[in-house]
Amino acid sequence: MNRYLLIILLIFGNFYCDIDRSKDYKLTEYFNKYNISLDSLKAIFVLDEVGCVTCNKSFSNLITYRLDNPKIKLILISRGSLIDISSLIKSKNTIIDFGGTFYKLGLCQNSSAILLKNGKIDTIIEINATNLKNNLLYLDEKIQNN
């Protein structure tokens, strides 16, 4: 009986570990299409127009002043109807994804920041009205200090 329990625990333990690995794997595969290594990045911003318009505009402003950093990439899903994306769309650090294929990875469903550590997902912060100011300050600090 104990053997069966041990086998079941090992199977489920490996399954739960694979969930986290699969997020990293999906993100790696997405960026491989653009010949970008996650090891060279510290943050990925995802900008869309879904949800809080004020939040997305504030997030867009933060991105605008940080996008010249080669360790940051922007996945631009917003088409610019509610947010001015003119400066963002011109950046070499922007990946244009108007079709929203990034969302199919299941990592986030609206504007977000994905912080990386050693090429792996460390933190995912969804941008919304709850704690907007604190989240933007936190992101800005993390980007500057790393």
DSSP file (Angstrom, degrees, kcal/mol; ACC not computed):
  #  RESIDUE AA STRUCTURE BP1 BP2  ACC     N-H-->O    O-->H-N    N-H-->O    O-->H-N    TCO  KAPPA ALPHA  PHI   PSI    X-CA   Y-CA   Z-CA
    1    1 A M     >        0   0    0      0, 0.0     4,-1.9     0, 0.0     5,-0.2   0.000 360.0 360.0 360.0 -43.7    0.0    0.0    0.0
    2    2 A N  H  >  +     0   0    0      1,-0.2     4,-2.4     2,-0.2     5,-0.2   0.843 360.0  57.6 -62.8 -33.5    2.8    2.4    0.9
    3    3 A R  H  > S+     0   0    0      2,-0.2     4,-2.5     1,-0.2    -1,-0.2   0.916 106.1  48.8 -62.6 -43.3    4.5    1.8   -2.5
    4    4 A Y  H  > S+     0   0    0      2,-0.2     4,-2.5     1,-0.2    -2,-0.2   0.902 111.2  49.7 -64.0 -41.1    1.3    2.9   -4.3
    5    5 A L  H  X S+     0   0    0     -4,-1.9     4,-2.6     2,-0.2    -1,-0.2   0.911 111.1  49.6 -63.3 -42.7    1.1    6.0   -2.2
    6    6 A L  H  X S+     0   0    0     -4,-2.4     4,-2.4     2,-0.2    -2,-0.2   0.909 111.2  48.9 -63.3 -42.5    4.8    6.8   -2.9
    7    7 A I  H  X S+     0   0    0     -4,-2.5     4,-2.4     2,-0.2    -2,-0.2   0.916 111.7  49.2 -63.4 -43.8    4.3    6.3   -6.7
    8    8 A I  H  X S+     0   0    0     -4,-2.5     4,-2.6     1,-0.2     5,-0.3   0.924 111.4  49.4 -62.6 -44.3    1.2    8.5   -6.7
    9    9 A L  H  X S+     0   0    0     -4,-2.6     4,-2.7     1,-0.2    -2,-0.2   0.898 111.0  50.0 -62.0 -41.0    3.1   11.2   -4.7
   10   10 A L  H  X S+     0   0    0     -4,-2.4     4,-2.2     2,-0.2    -1,-0.2   0.907 111.3  48.6 -64.3 -41.3    6.0   11.1   -7.1
   11   11 A I  H  X S+     0   0    0     -4,-2.4     4,-2.0     2,-0.2    -2,-0.2   0.950 116.1  41.8 -64.7 -48.9    3.8   11.4  -10.2
   12   12 A F  H  X S+     0   0    0     -4,-2.6     4,-2.5     2,-0.2     5,-0.2   0.873 112.1  55.8 -67.8 -36.4    1.9   14.3   -8.8
   13   13 A G  H  X S+     0   0    0     -4,-2.7     4,-1.7    -5,-0.3    -1,-0.2   0.918 110.3  45.0 -60.1 -44.1    5.0   16.0   -7.5
   14   14 A N  H  X S+     0   0    0     -4,-2.2     4,-2.1     2,-0.2    -1,-0.2   0.870 110.7  55.2 -67.3 -36.4    6.6   15.8  -10.9
   15   15 A F  H  X S+     0   0    0     -4,-2.0     4,-1.1     1,-0.2    -2,-0.2   0.935 108.5  46.9 -62.1 -46.6    3.3   17.1  -12.5
   16   16 A Y  H  X S+     0   0    0     -4,-2.5     4,-1.0     1,-0.2     3,-0.2   0.862 111.7  50.9 -66.7 -35.4    3.3   20.2  -10.3
   17   17 A C  H  X S+     0   0    0     -4,-1.7     4,-1.9     1,-0.2    -1,-0.2   0.878 106.4  56.2 -66.0 -36.9    7.0   20.9  -11.0
   18   18 A D  H  X S+     0   0    0     -4,-2.1     4,-2.6     1,-0.2    -1,-0.2   0.774  96.1  65.6 -67.3 -25.5    6.3   20.6  -14.7
   19   19 A I  H  X S+     0   0    0     -4,-1.1     4,-1.3    -3,-0.2    -1,-0.2   0.953 107.0  40.1 -61.3 -48.8    3.6   23.3  -14.4
   20   20 A D  H  X S+     0   0    0     -4,-1.0     4,-1.7     1,-0.2     3,-0.3   0.909 115.9  51.1 -66.4 -41.9    6.2   26.0  -13.5
   21   21 A R  H  X S+     0   0    0     -4,-1.9     4,-2.8     1,-0.2    -1,-0.2   0.867 104.8  57.8 -63.0 -34.6    8.7   24.6  -16.0
   22   22 A S  H  X S+     0   0    0     -4,-2.6     4,-2.9     2,-0.2    -1,-0.2   0.857 102.6  53.6 -67.8 -32.5    6.0   24.7  -18.7
   23   23 A K  H  X S+     0   0    0     -4,-1.3     4,-2.2    -3,-0.3    -1,-0.2   0.945 112.9  43.4 -63.5 -46.5    5.5   28.5  -18.2
   24   24 A D  H  X S+     0   0    0     -4,-1.7     4,-2.7     2,-0.2    -2,-0.2   0.905 114.2  51.2 -63.3 -41.3    9.2   29.1  -18.6
   25   25 A Y  H  X S+     0   0    0     -4,-2.8     4,-2.7     2,-0.2    -2,-0.2   0.928 110.1  48.4 -62.4 -45.8    9.3   26.7  -21.6
   26   26 A K  H  X S+     0   0    0     -4,-2.9     4,-2.2     1,-0.2    -1,-0.2   0.910 113.3  47.7 -61.4 -42.5    6.4   28.5  -23.3
   27   27 A L  H  X S+     0   0    0     -4,-2.2     4,-2.2     2,-0.2    -1,-0.2   0.911 111.7  50.2 -65.6 -42.4    8.0   31.9  -22.7
   28   28 A T  H  X S+     0   0    0     -4,-2.7     4,-2.1     1,-0.2    -2,-0.2   0.927 110.9  49.2 -60.6 -46.0   11.4   30.6  -24.0
   29   29 A E  H  X S+     0   0    0     -4,-2.7     4,-1.1     2,-0.2    -1,-0.2   0.897 109.1  52.8 -62.2 -40.9    9.7   29.1  -27.2
   30   30 A Y  H >< S+     0   0    0     -4,-2.2     3,-0.6     1,-0.2     4,-0.3   0.940 114.0  42.0 -59.4 -48.0    7.9   32.4  -27.8
   31   31 A F  H ><>S+     0   0    0     -4,-2.2     5,-2.2     1,-0.2     3,-1.3   0.766 102.6  67.6 -75.0 -24.9   11.1   34.4  -27.7
   32   32 A N  H ><5S+     0   0    0     -4,-2.1     3,-1.7     1,-0.3    -1,-0.2   0.834  90.7  64.8 -60.7 -30.8   13.1   31.8  -29.6
   33   33 A K  T <<5S+     0   0    0     -4,-1.1    -1,-0.3    -3,-0.6    -2,-0.2   0.761 108.1  40.6 -62.0 -23.4   10.9   32.8  -32.6
   34   34 A Y  T < 5S-     0   0    0     -3,-1.3    -1,-0.3    -4,-0.3    -2,-0.2   0.216 117.0-113.6-107.9  11.8   12.5   36.3  -32.4
   35   35 A N  T < 5S+     0   0    0     -3,-1.7     2,-0.5     1,-0.2    -3,-0.2   0.883  70.3 141.2  55.5  42.5   16.0   34.9  -31.7
   36   36 A I      < -     0   0    0     -5,-2.2     2,-0.4    -8,-0.2    -1,-0.2  -0.965  44.3-144.9-117.7 127.8   15.9   36.4  -28.2
   37   37 A S    >   -     0   0    0     -2,-0.5     3,-1.4     1,-0.1     4,-0.2  -0.770   8.8-144.2 -90.6 132.4   17.4   34.6  -25.2
   38   38 A L  G >  S+     0   0    0     -2,-0.4     3,-1.7     1,-0.3    81,-0.4   0.766  97.5  71.5 -65.4 -23.8   15.6   35.0  -21.9
   39   39 A D  G 3  S+     0   0    0      1,-0.3    -1,-0.3    80,-0.2    80,-0.2   0.772  95.0  53.6 -61.8 -24.7   19.0   34.9  -20.2
   40   40 A S  G <  S+     0   0    0     -3,-1.4     2,-0.3    79,-0.1    -1,-0.3   0.468 101.4  77.2 -89.1  -1.2   19.7   38.4  -21.7
   41   41 A L    <   -     0   0    0     -3,-1.7    78,-0.4    -4,-0.2    31,-0.2  -0.780  44.4-179.8-112.7 152.2   16.5   39.9  -20.3
   42   42 A K  S    S+     0   0    0     29,-3.1    74,-2.2     1,-0.3     2,-0.3   0.523  76.0  20.5-117.8 -16.4   15.4   41.1  -16.8
   43   43 A A  E     -aB  72 115A   0     28,-1.7    30,-1.8    72,-0.2     2,-0.4  -0.993  51.9-163.0-153.9 146.3   11.8   42.2  -17.7
   44   44 A I  E     -aB  73 114A   0     70,-2.4    70,-3.3    -2,-0.3     2,-0.4  -0.997  15.3-158.6-126.5 124.9    9.1   41.7  -20.2
   45   45 A F  E     -aB  74 113A   0     28,-3.0    30,-3.5    -2,-0.4     2,-0.5  -0.868   1.7-161.3-104.4 138.4    6.3   44.2  -20.4
   46   46 A V  E     -aB  75 112A   0     66,-3.1    66,-1.9    -2,-0.4     2,-0.5  -0.982  10.4-168.2-118.3 119.2    2.9   43.2  -22.0
   47   47 A L  E     +a   76   0A   0     28,-2.3    30,-2.6    -2,-0.5    31,-2.0  -0.940  17.7 151.2-117.6 122.8    0.8   46.2  -23.0
   48   48 A D        -     0   0    0     -2,-0.5    30,-0.1    29,-0.2    63,-0.1  -0.777  47.3-125.3-133.0 176.7   -2.8   45.9  -24.0
   49   49 A E  S    S+     0   0    0     -2,-0.2     2,-0.2    28,-0.1     7,-0.1   0.307  71.2 115.6-108.9   6.4   -5.9   48.2  -23.9
   50   50 A V  S    S+     0   0    0      2,-0.1    61,-0.5     6,-0.0     2,-0.3  -0.536  73.1   0.9 -75.9 140.5   -8.1   45.7  -22.0
   51   51 A G  S    S+     0   0    0     -2,-0.2     2,-0.5    59,-0.1    77,-0.1  -0.592 117.2  23.0  90.4-145.7   -9.1   46.7  -18.5
   52   52 A C     >  -     0   0    0     -2,-0.3     4,-2.3    75,-0.2     5,-0.2  -0.454  57.6-163.0 -68.3 111.8   -8.3   49.9  -16.7
   53   53 A V  H  > S+     0   0    0     -2,-0.5     4,-2.3     1,-0.2     5,-0.2   0.910  91.1  50.5 -64.1 -43.6   -7.5   52.6  -19.3
   54   54 A T  H  > S+     0   0    0      1,-0.2     4,-2.4     2,-0.2    -1,-0.2   0.900 110.6  50.6 -61.7 -40.5   -5.8   54.9  -16.7
   55   55 A C  H  > S+     0   0    0      1,-0.2     4,-2.6     2,-0.2    -2,-0.2   0.929 110.6  48.3 -62.4 -46.3   -3.7   51.9  -15.5
   56   56 A N  H  X S+     0   0    0     -4,-2.3     4,-2.3     1,-0.2    -1,-0.2   0.857 111.2  50.7 -65.4 -35.3   -2.6   51.1  -19.0
   57   57 A K  H  X S+     0   0    0     -4,-2.3     4,-2.0     2,-0.2    -1,-0.2   0.915 111.6  47.4 -67.3 -42.6   -1.7   54.7  -19.8
   58   58 A S  H  X S+     0   0    0     -4,-2.4     4,-1.9     2,-0.2    -2,-0.2   0.909 113.4  48.3 -63.8 -41.9    0.4   54.9  -16.6
   59   59 A F  H  X S+     0   0    0     -4,-2.6     4,-2.5     1,-0.2    -2,-0.2   0.897 108.7  54.2 -64.5 -41.1    2.1   51.6  -17.4
   60   60 A S  H  X S+     0   0    0     -4,-2.3     4,-2.6     1,-0.2    -1,-0.2   0.888 106.2  52.4 -59.7 -40.6    2.7   52.9  -21.0
   61   61 A N  H  X S+     0   0    0     -4,-2.0     4,-1.4     2,-0.2    -1,-0.2   0.913 109.5  48.8 -62.9 -42.6    4.5   56.0  -19.5
   62   62 A L  H  X S+     0   0    0     -4,-1.9     4,-0.6     1,-0.2     3,-0.3   0.930 112.4  48.7 -60.7 -45.5    6.7   53.8  -17.4
   63   63 A I  H >X S+     0   0    0     -4,-2.5     4,-1.7     1,-0.2     3,-1.5   0.912 103.9  60.2 -61.4 -44.1    7.6   51.6  -20.4
   64   64 A T  H 3< S+     0   0    0     -4,-2.6    -1,-0.2     1,-0.3    -2,-0.2   0.864 108.2  44.1 -54.2 -40.0    8.3   54.6  -22.6
   65   65 A Y  H 3< S+     0   0    0     -4,-1.4    -1,-0.3    -3,-0.3    -2,-0.2   0.532 121.0  39.4 -85.5  -5.7   11.1   55.8  -20.2
   66   66 A R  H X< S+     0   0    0     -3,-1.5     3,-1.7    -4,-0.6    -2,-0.2   0.480  86.8  91.5-117.1  -6.9   12.6   52.3  -19.8
   67   67 A L  T 3< S+     0   0    0     -4,-1.7    26,-0.2     1,-0.3     5,-0.1   0.597  72.2  71.8 -74.2  -9.5   12.3   50.8  -23.2
   68   68 A D  T 3  S+     0   0    0     -4,-0.2    -1,-0.3    23,-0.1    -2,-0.1   0.591  76.0  99.7 -78.0  -8.0   15.8   51.9  -24.3
   69   69 A N  S X  S-     0   0    0     -3,-1.7     3,-1.8     1,-0.1    -3,-0.0  -0.680  70.0-148.1 -78.4 120.5   17.2   49.3  -22.0
   70   70 A P  T 3  S+     0   0    0      0, 0.0    -1,-0.1     0, 0.0    -3,-0.1   0.620  94.6  66.1 -67.4 -10.1   18.2   46.2  -24.0
   71   71 A K  T 3  S+     0   0    0    -30,-0.1   -29,-3.1   -29,-0.1   -28,-1.7   0.355  94.1  72.6 -90.5   6.7   17.4   44.0  -21.0
   72   72 A I  E <   -a   43   0A   0     -3,-1.8     2,-0.4   -31,-0.2   -28,-0.2  -0.977  61.2-171.8-123.7 134.0   13.7   44.9  -21.4
   73   73 A K  E     -a   44   0A   0    -30,-1.8   -28,-3.0    -2,-0.4     2,-0.5  -0.949  10.5-149.0-121.8 145.8   11.3   43.8  -24.1
   74   74 A L  E     -ac  45  94A   0     19,-2.7    21,-3.6    -2,-0.4     2,-0.8  -0.958   2.8-156.1-113.9 129.0    7.8   45.0  -24.8
   75   75 A I  E     -ac  46  95A   0    -30,-3.5   -28,-2.3    -2,-0.5     2,-0.8  -0.922  19.8-156.0-100.3 109.2    5.1   42.8  -26.2
   76   76 A L  E     +ac  47  96A   0     19,-2.9    21,-2.8    -2,-0.8    24,-0.2  -0.779  34.1 152.7 -96.2 108.0    2.8   45.3  -27.8
   77   77 A I        +     0   0    0    -30,-2.6   -29,-0.2    -2,-0.8    -1,-0.2   0.664  48.0  98.8-101.8 -26.4   -0.8   44.0  -28.2
   78   78 A S        -     0   0    0    -31,-2.0    19,-0.1    -3,-0.2   -31,-0.1  -0.377  60.6-155.7 -62.4 136.8   -2.4   47.4  -28.0
   79   79 A R        -     0   0    0     -2,-0.1    -1,-0.1    19,-0.1     6,-0.1   0.484  44.6-107.6 -93.5  -4.7   -3.3   48.9  -31.4
   80   80 A G  S    S+     0   0    0      4,-0.1     5,-0.1     5,-0.0     6,-0.1   0.641  82.9 122.8  93.5  14.5   -3.2   52.4  -30.1
   81   81 A S  S    S+     0   0    0      1,-0.1     3,-0.1     3,-0.1    -3,-0.0   0.815  93.4  16.5 -78.9 -28.2   -6.8   53.4  -30.0
   82   82 A L  S    S+     0   0    0      1,-0.2     2,-0.4   -29,-0.0    -1,-0.1   0.548 128.9  48.3-115.3 -14.4   -6.8   54.2  -26.3
   83   83 A I  S    S-     0   0    0    -27,-0.0     2,-0.8   -23,-0.0    -1,-0.2  -0.975  83.8-117.0-130.0 139.9   -3.1   54.6  -25.6
   84   84 A D        +     0   0    0     -2,-0.4     3,-0.2     1,-0.2     4,-0.1  -0.685  39.1 166.3 -76.6 110.6   -0.5   56.5  -27.6
   85   85 A I     >  +     0   0    0     -2,-0.8     4,-2.8    -5,-0.1     5,-0.3   0.267  39.1 111.2-107.3   9.4    1.9   53.8  -28.8
   86   86 A S  H  > S+     0   0    0      1,-0.3     4,-0.6     2,-0.2    -1,-0.1   0.870  84.4  39.5 -57.0 -41.3    3.8   56.0  -31.4
   87   87 A S  H  4 S+     0   0    0     -3,-0.2     4,-0.4     1,-0.2    -1,-0.3   0.811 116.8  51.6 -78.0 -28.2    7.1   56.0  -29.4
   88   88 A L  H >4 S+     0   0    0      1,-0.2     3,-1.1     2,-0.2    -2,-0.2   0.877 102.4  57.1 -74.3 -38.5    6.7   52.3  -28.4
   89   89 A I  H 3< S+     0   0    0     -4,-2.8    -1,-0.2     1,-0.2    -2,-0.2   0.737 103.7  55.0 -68.2 -22.0    6.1   50.9  -31.8
   90   90 A K  T 3< S+     0   0    0     -4,-0.6    -1,-0.2    -5,-0.3    -2,-0.2   0.622  83.8 107.8 -85.5 -14.6    9.4   52.4  -33.1
   91   91 A S    X   -     0   0    0     -3,-1.1     3,-1.3    -4,-0.4   -17,-0.1  -0.368  67.7-140.4 -71.3 141.0   11.6   50.8  -30.5
   92   92 A K  T 3  S+     0   0    0      1,-0.3    -1,-0.1    -2,-0.1   -24,-0.1   0.618 104.0  62.9 -71.1 -11.9   13.9   47.9  -31.4
   93   93 A N  T 3  S+     0   0    0    -26,-0.2   -19,-2.7    -5,-0.1     2,-0.5   0.259  85.6  98.3 -95.4  11.4   12.9   46.3  -28.1
   94   94 A T  E <   -c   74   0A   0     -3,-1.3     2,-0.6   -21,-0.2   -19,-0.2  -0.860  55.1-161.9-104.7 132.6    9.3   46.1  -29.1
   95   95 A I  E     -c   75   0A   0    -21,-3.6   -19,-2.9    -2,-0.5     2,-0.6  -0.965  19.0-141.3-107.7 119.5    7.6   42.9  -30.4
   96   96 A I  E     +c   76   0A   0     -2,-0.6   -19,-0.2   -21,-0.2     3,-0.1  -0.723  30.4 164.8 -87.0 122.9    4.4   43.7  -32.1
   97   97 A D    >   +     0   0    0    -21,-2.8     3,-2.0    -2,-0.6     5,-0.2  -0.458   8.9 155.6-136.2  58.3    1.7   41.1  -31.4
   98   98 A F  T 3  S+     0   0    0      1,-0.3    -1,-0.1     2,-0.1   -21,-0.1   0.752  74.6  61.6 -61.5 -23.1   -1.6   42.7  -32.5
   99   99 A G  T 3  S-     0   0    0     -3,-0.1    -1,-0.3     1,-0.0   -22,-0.1   0.612 106.5-128.0 -78.2 -11.5   -3.0   39.2  -32.9
  100  100 A G    X>  +     0   0    0     -3,-2.0     3,-0.8   -24,-0.2     4,-0.6   0.778  55.7 149.9  73.3  27.2   -2.5   38.4  -29.2
  101  101 A T  G >4  +     0   0    0      1,-0.2     3,-0.7     2,-0.2     4,-0.3   0.798  67.4  65.8 -63.0 -26.0   -0.5   35.2  -29.7
  102  102 A F  G >4 S+     0   0    0      1,-0.2     3,-1.8    -5,-0.2     5,-0.5   0.888  93.4  59.5 -61.7 -37.1    1.3   35.9  -26.5
  103  103 A Y  G X4 S+     0   0    0     -3,-0.8     3,-1.6     1,-0.3    -1,-0.2   0.775  90.4  70.3 -63.4 -25.4   -1.9   35.5  -24.5
  104  104 A K  G << S+     0   0    0     -3,-0.7    -1,-0.3    -4,-0.6    -2,-0.2   0.679  84.4  70.4 -66.4 -15.9   -2.2   32.0  -25.8
  105  105 A L  G <  S-     0   0    0     -3,-1.8    -1,-0.3    -4,-0.3    -2,-0.2   0.752 102.1-134.0 -70.8 -22.7    0.7   31.1  -23.6
  106  106 A G  S <  S+     0   0    0     -3,-1.6    -3,-0.1    -4,-0.3    -2,-0.1   0.675  70.3 120.5  79.8  18.0   -1.6   31.6  -20.6
  107  107 A L  S    S-     0   0    0     -5,-0.5     2,-0.3     1,-0.3    -4,-0.1   0.832  83.7 -11.7 -82.6 -33.4    0.9   33.6  -18.6
  108  108 A C        -     0   0    0     -6,-0.2    -2,-0.3    -5,-0.1    -1,-0.3  -0.964  48.0-148.1-158.4 166.5   -1.4   36.7  -18.3
  109  109 A Q  S    S+     0   0    0     -2,-0.3     2,-0.3     2,-0.1    -6,-0.1   0.323  79.5  14.3-127.5   5.5   -4.6   38.1  -19.8
  110  110 A N  S    S-     0   0    0    -62,-0.0   -59,-0.1   -61,-0.0   -64,-0.1  -0.888 111.1 -27.1-158.3-169.9   -4.0   41.9  -19.8
  111  111 A S  S    S+     0   0    0    -61,-0.5    16,-3.0    -2,-0.3     2,-0.3  -0.212  75.3 157.0 -53.0 131.9   -1.2   44.4  -19.4
  112  112 A S  E     -BD  46 126A   0    -66,-1.9   -66,-3.1    14,-0.3     2,-0.4  -0.955  41.1-131.3-152.4 164.2    1.5   42.8  -17.2
  113  113 A A  E     -BD  45 125A   0     12,-2.4    12,-3.0    -2,-0.3     2,-0.6  -0.998  16.7-161.7-122.5 129.9    5.1   42.9  -16.2
  114  114 A I  E     -BD  44 124A   0    -70,-3.3   -70,-2.4    -2,-0.4     2,-0.4  -0.948   8.8-157.6-112.6 113.9    7.1   39.6  -16.2
  115  115 A L  E     -BD  43 123A   0      8,-3.0     7,-3.1    -2,-0.6     8,-1.6  -0.764  10.4-155.4 -93.0 135.7   10.2   39.9  -14.1
  116  116 A L  E     - D   0 121A   0    -74,-2.2     2,-0.4    -2,-0.4     5,-0.2  -0.805  13.8-169.5-113.1 150.9   12.9   37.4  -14.9
  117  117 A K  E >  S- D   0 120A   0      3,-2.7     3,-1.4    -2,-0.3   -75,-0.1  -0.956  80.0 -14.8-139.1 119.2   15.8   36.0  -12.9
  118  118 A N  T 3  S-     0   0    0     -2,-0.4   -79,-0.2     1,-0.3     3,-0.1   0.867 128.8 -53.9  55.2  39.5   18.5   33.9  -14.6
  119  119 A G  T 3  S+     0   0    0    -81,-0.4     2,-0.3   -78,-0.4    -1,-0.3   0.568 119.2 104.3  76.5   9.0   16.3   33.5  -17.7
  120  120 A K  E <  S-D  117   0A   0     -3,-1.4    -3,-2.7   -82,-0.1     2,-0.3  -0.874  82.6 -92.6-121.6 154.3   13.3   32.1  -15.7
  121  121 A I  E     +D  116   0A   0     -2,-0.3    -5,-0.2    -5,-0.2     3,-0.1  -0.491  44.0 167.5 -66.0 124.5   10.1   33.7  -14.6
  122  122 A D  E     -     0   0A   0     -7,-3.1     2,-0.3     1,-0.4    -6,-0.2   0.803  64.4  -1.1-101.1 -49.1   10.5   35.3  -11.1
  123  123 A T  E     -D  115   0A   0     -8,-1.6    -8,-3.0     2,-0.0     2,-0.5  -0.999  51.9-157.6-147.3 141.6    7.3   37.4  -10.8
  124  124 A I  E     -D  114   0A   0     -2,-0.3     2,-0.6   -10,-0.2   -10,-0.2  -0.989  13.7-171.2-120.9 122.8    4.3   38.3  -12.9
  125  125 A I  E     -D  113   0A   0    -12,-3.0   -12,-2.4    -2,-0.5     2,-0.4  -0.954  11.5-150.0-116.9 116.1    2.5   41.5  -12.0
  126  126 A E  E     -D  112   0A   0     -2,-0.6     2,-0.7   -14,-0.2   -14,-0.3  -0.701  20.5-126.8 -83.3 134.6   -0.8   42.2  -13.7
  127  127 A I        +     0   0    0    -16,-3.0     2,-0.3    -2,-0.4   -75,-0.2  -0.727  52.2 132.8 -87.1 115.3   -1.5   45.9  -14.1
  128  128 A N        -     0   0    0     -2,-0.7   -77,-0.0     2,-0.4   -18,-0.0  -0.894  69.7 -86.0-150.8 179.1   -4.8   46.9  -12.7
  129  129 A A  S >  S+     0   0    0     -2,-0.3     3,-1.2     2,-0.1     2,-0.5   0.770  97.7  94.0 -67.3 -26.4   -6.4   49.5  -10.4
  130  130 A T  T 3  S-     0   0    0      1,-0.3    -2,-0.4     2,-0.1     5,-0.1  -0.566 113.5 -16.0 -70.4 117.3   -5.6   47.6   -7.2
  131  131 A N  T 3> S+     0   0    0     -2,-0.5     4,-2.9     3,-0.1    -1,-0.3   0.795  86.8 154.3  60.1  31.7   -2.2   48.9   -5.9
  132  132 A L  H <> S+     0   0    0     -3,-1.2     4,-2.6     1,-0.2     5,-0.2   0.944  70.6  46.2 -55.0 -52.9   -1.4   50.5   -9.3
  133  133 A K  H  > S+     0   0    0     -4,-0.2     4,-2.3     1,-0.2    -1,-0.2   0.923 115.2  46.2 -59.5 -46.6    0.9   53.2   -7.8
  134  134 A N  H  > S+     0   0    0      1,-0.2     4,-2.5     2,-0.2    -1,-0.2   0.898 112.6  50.4 -64.0 -41.0    2.8   50.7   -5.6
  135  135 A N  H  X S+     0   0    0     -4,-2.9     4,-2.6     2,-0.2    -2,-0.2   0.914 111.7  47.1 -64.4 -42.4    3.1   48.2   -8.5
  136  136 A L  H  X S+     0   0    0     -4,-2.6     4,-2.5    -5,-0.2    -2,-0.2   0.898 113.4  48.5 -67.4 -39.6    4.5   50.8  -10.8
  137  137 A L  H  X S+     0   0    0     -4,-2.3     4,-2.3    -5,-0.2    -2,-0.2   0.913 112.3  49.6 -64.3 -42.0    7.0   52.1   -8.2
  138  138 A Y  H  X S+     0   0    0     -4,-2.5     4,-2.6     2,-0.2    -2,-0.2   0.931 112.3  47.3 -61.2 -47.3    8.0   48.5   -7.4
  139  139 A L  H  X S+     0   0    0     -4,-2.6     4,-2.5     1,-0.2     5,-0.2   0.924 111.4  50.4 -61.2 -45.5    8.6   47.8  -11.1
  140  140 A D  H  X S+     0   0    0     -4,-2.5     4,-2.1     1,-0.2    -1,-0.2   0.907 112.4  47.3 -61.1 -42.2   10.5   51.0  -11.7
  141  141 A E  H  X S+     0   0    0     -4,-2.3     4,-2.3     2,-0.2    -1,-0.2   0.924 111.8  49.7 -65.1 -45.0   12.8   50.2   -8.7
  142  142 A K  H  X S+     0   0    0     -4,-2.6     4,-1.0     1,-0.2    -2,-0.2   0.886 112.1  48.3 -61.7 -39.7   13.4   46.6   -9.8
  143  143 A I  H  < S+     0   0    0     -4,-2.5     3,-0.2     1,-0.2    -1,-0.2   0.903 113.8  45.8 -69.4 -40.9   14.3   47.7  -13.3
  144  144 A Q  H  < S+     0   0    0     -4,-2.1    -2,-0.2    -5,-0.2    -1,-0.2   0.864 114.0  48.1 -69.4 -36.0   16.7   50.4  -12.1
  145  145 A N  H  <        0   0    0     -4,-2.3    -1,-0.2     1,-0.2    -2,-0.2   0.628 360.0 360.0 -84.5 -13.6   18.4   48.2   -9.5
  146  146 A N     <        0   0    0     -4,-1.0    -1,-0.2    -3,-0.2    -2,-0.2   0.436 360.0 360.0-103.7 360.0   19.0   45.2  -11.7
